[in-house]
Amino acid sequence: MALLDWEMFLERVERNEMLALELAHDLILCLDGRIETLGYAISQAEIKKVEQAAHALRGLVAPYGGRELLVILKEIEETAVSKSSEVIR
């Protein structure tokens, strides 16, 4: 699974490879913390925090085009929303 669609991302930054590399580096620096937050929320079964963490991670990854990961994160977020709705009923 690709975190980043390099060609699509290069197009987004008008083929500026230096900018693309700098932004990709920033993505990598932020990624671990967001993944840890999501993992912790899941391990603690904190449904609202799972939803928020998955949404935040999707927002971080979306500009880079990692479509497969975005689909998985969307499923996690939607499952959390669904579970949250079940608790409220």
C-alpha positions, 0 to 999 in steps of 0.5 A: 500500500502506497502512502503517497502517489508520487506522480500525482503529488508532483503534479500538485506541486507543479513538478517542483521536486524540492518542494515535494520532497520537503512536504513528504518529509513533513508528512513522515514527521507527523505520521507516527504521532497520528498513527499512535493516537489512532492505535491508542484510541482503538486499543482503549475502545474510545469510539469518539477518539477513534473517529477523530484520529482517523479523520485527522489522519485522513486529512494529513494523508489526503493531499499526498494521494495514498488512496488505499490508505484513505479508503481504510481510514474512511472505513475506520472513521465510518465504523466509529461513527456507526458505533457511536450512533449505536451507543447513543440509541 
